Amino acid sequence: MMRSLLIAFGLLFCAQTVLAGPIEKLSFYTEEYPPYNMTQNGELTGIAVDMLTAILERADTETTVSDVKVTPWARGYATAQREPNTVLFSTTRTPQREDKFDWVGPIAATKIGVIGKTSVPAIDGVGDLADAKTVTIRDDVAEQLLVKKGLSKDAIHSVASQESIVNLLTRGRVDYWAYETNVARYILKQHDVAADTFETKHVLQEANLYYAFHPDTDPDAIAAFRKAFEAVKGSDTYQAILDRYLN
């Protein structure tokens, strides 16, 4: 009897390990990209983070949001292309990036634009930026879009942090900022910049944000994550998360 119980317990333990195992192979990377992923009072939060919490709860894994590594975008982007079983979020899905990752999403819609002070000229296209100075986050989708659309790298001021961008903009050291428009507004508000000081001058692209997996990631891990993601996306939890940050 005892032997049977031990065997049954062992089988149950193995089954649970197999169920939880795939996702526990994953390493998650993100950046400060409010309101999608951000640190507040020492806690990681935001739309994509709250989604990830709900996904991990449904996936029956010991992995939690506390395991997510927050790094500058360029570092996380390079890591996710170099190391299998790595997940980067929130990542804008574009044709240029399509083959670099496996994608689970979308998390939310996104709009990449060119932001400037209300006093600087409006622009009709990227060509109008040729004689201006536009700041970007290094390796960010906005920077990639500007280059793809023909803007010379000499006209782009590439930096690593959002704080540097706010300083450059408010001091008039650059003319425009190419970035996700919701995130840009959120960051400017965090730095006590009046809402009517800046505006979107031009939209580069409308797209969607995803969880981006290194293409050599364990297929079972991606499948388990996708199944849990779709369950969360199809529930009331998803809209509640969006309402929490966007309304």
C-alpha positions as CSV (number, residue, x, y, z in Angstrom):
1,M,0.0,0.0,0.0
2,M,2.8,2.4,1.0
3,R,4.7,1.5,-2.2
4,S,1.6,2.3,-4.3
5,L,1.1,5.6,-2.6
6,L,4.7,6.6,-3.2
7,I,4.5,5.6,-6.9
8,A,1.3,7.6,-7.2
9,F,2.8,10.6,-5.5
10,G,5.9,10.4,-7.7
11,L,3.8,10.3,-10.9
12,L,1.8,13.3,-9.7
13,F,5.0,15.2,-8.8
14,C,6.4,14.5,-12.3
15,A,3.2,15.5,-14.0
16,Q,3.2,18.8,-12.1
17,T,6.9,19.4,-12.9
18,V,6.3,18.8,-16.6
19,L,3.4,21.2,-16.6
20,A,5.3,23.9,-14.8
21,G,8.7,23.2,-16.4
22,P,8.6,24.8,-19.8
23,I,7.8,28.3,-18.7
24,E,10.4,28.1,-15.9
25,K,13.1,27.9,-18.6
26,L,12.2,31.4,-19.7
27,S,14.1,34.6,-18.8
28,F,12.0,37.8,-19.0
29,Y,13.5,41.2,-19.9
30,T,11.8,44.6,-20.0
31,E,12.5,48.3,-19.8
32,E,10.9,51.4,-18.3
33,Y,8.2,52.0,-20.8
34,P,5.1,53.4,-19.0
35,P,2.3,52.7,-18.9
36,Y,3.1,49.2,-20.4
37,N,6.0,48.3,-18.1
38,M,7.4,50.6,-15.3
39,T,8.6,50.6,-11.7
40,Q,6.5,52.4,-9.1
41,N,7.5,52.4,-5.4
42,G,10.0,49.7,-6.1
43,E,7.4,47.4,-7.7
44,L,7.2,46.5,-11.4
45,T,3.8,47.3,-12.8
46,G,2.0,48.4,-16.0
47,I,-0.3,46.9,-18.7
48,A,2.2,44.2,-20.0
49,V,3.4,43.4,-16.4
50,D,-0.1,42.9,-15.1
51,M,-0.8,40.8,-18.1
52,L,2.3,38.7,-17.4
53,T,1.2,38.3,-13.8
54,A,-2.2,36.9,-14.9
55,I,-0.5,34.7,-17.5
56,L,1.9,33.2,-15.0
57,E,-0.9,32.5,-12.6
58,R,-2.9,30.6,-15.3
59,A,0.2,28.7,-16.4
60,D,0.8,27.1,-13.1
61,T,4.5,28.0,-12.8
62,E,6.6,29.1,-10.0
63,T,8.0,32.0,-12.2
64,T,6.7,35.4,-11.1
65,V,7.0,39.0,-12.1
66,S,9.7,39.3,-9.5
67,D,11.9,37.3,-11.8
68,V,11.7,39.9,-14.6
69,K,15.0,41.8,-15.3
70,V,14.6,45.5,-16.0
71,T,17.4,46.8,-18.3
72,P,17.9,49.6,-20.8
73,W,16.1,48.8,-24.0
74,A,19.3,48.3,-26.1
75,R,20.7,45.8,-23.7
76,G,17.4,43.8,-23.4
77,Y,17.0,43.9,-27.2
78,A,20.5,42.5,-27.8
79,T,20.0,39.8,-25.1
80,A,16.7,38.6,-26.6
81,Q,18.4,38.2,-30.0
82,R,21.4,36.4,-28.5
83,E,20.1,34.0,-25.8
84,P,17.5,31.2,-26.4
85,N,14.6,31.0,-23.9
86,T,14.6,34.8,-23.5
87,V,11.5,37.0,-23.7
88,L,11.5,40.7,-24.3
89,F,8.5,43.0,-23.7
90,S,6.8,45.2,-24.6
91,T,8.2,44.8,-28.1
92,T,6.6,46.5,-31.2
93,R,6.1,44.0,-34.0
94,T,7.4,45.4,-37.3
95,P,8.3,43.8,-40.6
96,Q,12.0,44.6,-39.9
97,R,11.8,42.6,-36.6
98,E,9.5,39.8,-37.8
99,D,12.1,37.1,-38.3
100,K,14.1,38.0,-35.2
101,F,11.6,36.7,-32.8
102,D,8.6,34.4,-32.2
103,W,5.7,36.6,-31.1
104,V,2.9,36.2,-28.6
105,G,0.3,38.9,-28.5
106,P,-0.8,41.5,-29.2
107,I,-0.7,43.0,-25.7
108,A,-2.1,46.4,-26.9
109,A,-2.1,48.7,-29.9
110,T,0.7,51.2,-30.2
111,K,1.4,54.4,-32.1
112,I,4.9,55.5,-33.0
113,G,5.2,59.2,-33.7
114,V,7.4,62.3,-33.7
115,I,6.7,64.6,-30.8
116,G,7.8,68.2,-30.5
117,K,7.0,71.4,-28.7
118,T,3.9,73.2,-29.9
119,S,6.1,76.0,-31.0
120,V,8.2,74.0,-33.4
121,P,7.1,73.4,-37.0
122,A,4.7,70.6,-37.9
123,I,6.1,68.0,-40.3
124,D,4.5,66.1,-43.2
125,G,7.1,63.3,-43.3
126,V,10.5,62.1,-42.3
127,G,12.1,64.2,-45.0
128,D,11.2,67.3,-43.0
129,L,13.5,66.1,-40.2
130,A,16.7,66.2,-42.3
131,D,17.7,69.7,-41.1
132,A,16.5,69.2,-37.5
133,K,17.8,67.1,-34.6
134,T,15.6,64.2,-33.5
135,V,16.3,62.3,-30.3
136,T,15.6,58.6,-30.0
137,I,16.2,55.7,-27.6
138,R,19.0,53.5,-29.0
139,D,17.7,50.5,-31.0
140,D,14.1,51.5,-30.3
141,V,11.5,50.9,-33.0
142,A,11.1,54.7,-33.6
143,E,14.8,55.0,-34.4
144,Q,14.6,51.9,-36.7
145,L,11.6,53.4,-38.5
146,L,13.4,56.8,-39.1
147,V,16.4,55.1,-40.6
148,K,14.2,52.8,-42.7
149,K,12.3,55.8,-44.0
150,G,15.5,57.4,-45.2
151,L,16.6,59.8,-42.4
152,S,20.3,60.1,-42.1
153,K,21.8,58.9,-38.8
154,D,23.5,62.3,-38.6
155,A,20.1,63.8,-38.0
156,I,19.4,61.4,-35.1
157,H,20.6,61.9,-31.6
158,S,20.5,58.4,-30.1
159,V,20.6,58.0,-26.3
160,A,20.1,55.3,-23.7
161,S,17.6,56.8,-21.3
162,Q,14.3,58.6,-21.3
163,E,15.6,61.0,-18.6
164,S,18.2,62.3,-21.1
165,I,15.5,62.8,-23.7
166,V,13.4,65.0,-21.4
167,N,16.4,67.1,-20.5
168,L,17.3,67.6,-24.1
169,L,13.8,68.5,-25.1
170,T,13.0,70.9,-22.3
171,R,16.3,72.7,-22.8
172,G,15.9,73.0,-26.5
173,R,18.9,70.9,-27.4
174,V,16.9,68.8,-29.8
175,D,13.8,69.6,-31.9
176,Y,11.8,66.4,-31.9
177,W,11.5,63.1,-30.1
178,A,10.5,59.9,-32.0
179,Y,8.8,57.5,-29.7
180,E,5.6,55.7,-28.7
181,T,3.1,58.5,-28.2
182,N,1.3,57.2,-25.1
183,V,4.7,56.5,-23.4
184,A,6.1,59.9,-24.4
185,R,3.1,61.7,-22.8
186,Y,3.3,59.5,-19.7
187,I,7.0,60.3,-19.3
188,L,6.6,64.0,-19.8
189,K,3.8,64.0,-17.2
190,Q,6.1,62.2,-14.8
191,H,8.6,64.9,-15.2
192,D,6.0,67.6,-14.5
193,V,6.0,68.9,-18.1
194,A,2.8,70.7,-18.9
195,A,0.5,68.6,-21.1
196,D,0.0,71.4,-23.6
197,T,3.8,72.0,-24.1
198,F,4.3,69.1,-26.5
199,E,2.2,67.5,-29.3
200,T,2.4,64.7,-31.8
201,K,3.7,66.2,-35.1
202,H,3.7,63.1,-37.3
203,V,2.7,59.4,-37.0
204,L,5.4,57.1,-38.2
205,Q,3.5,53.8,-37.7
206,E,0.6,52.2,-35.9
207,A,1.4,48.7,-34.7
208,N,1.0,46.4,-31.7
209,L,3.0,45.4,-28.7
210,Y,4.0,41.8,-28.1
211,Y,6.0,39.4,-25.9
212,A,9.0,38.7,-28.2
213,F,10.7,35.3,-27.8
214,H,14.2,34.3,-29.1
215,P,13.4,32.1,-32.1
216,D,15.3,29.1,-30.6
217,T,13.2,29.2,-27.4
218,D,11.8,25.8,-26.3
219,P,8.6,25.4,-28.3
220,D,6.8,23.9,-25.3
221,A,7.5,27.0,-23.3
222,I,6.1,29.2,-26.1
223,A,3.1,27.0,-26.5
224,A,2.4,27.0,-22.7
225,F,2.8,30.8,-22.6
226,R,0.6,31.4,-25.6
227,K,-2.2,29.2,-24.2
228,A,-2.2,31.1,-20.9
229,F,-2.0,34.5,-22.8
230,E,-5.0,33.7,-24.9
231,A,-7.0,32.6,-21.8
232,V,-6.2,36.0,-20.2
233,K,-6.8,38.0,-23.4
234,G,-10.3,36.3,-23.7
235,S,-11.3,37.1,-20.1
236,D,-12.6,40.2,-18.3
237,T,-9.1,40.6,-16.8
238,Y,-7.7,42.0,-20.0
239,Q,-10.1,44.9,-20.3
240,A,-9.8,45.6,-16.6
241,I,-6.0,45.9,-17.0
242,L,-6.3,48.3,-19.9
243,D,-8.9,50.4,-18.1
244,R,-6.6,50.6,-15.1
245,Y,-3.9,52.4,-17.0
246,L,-5.4,54.0,-20.1
247,N,-8.6,55.6,-18.7
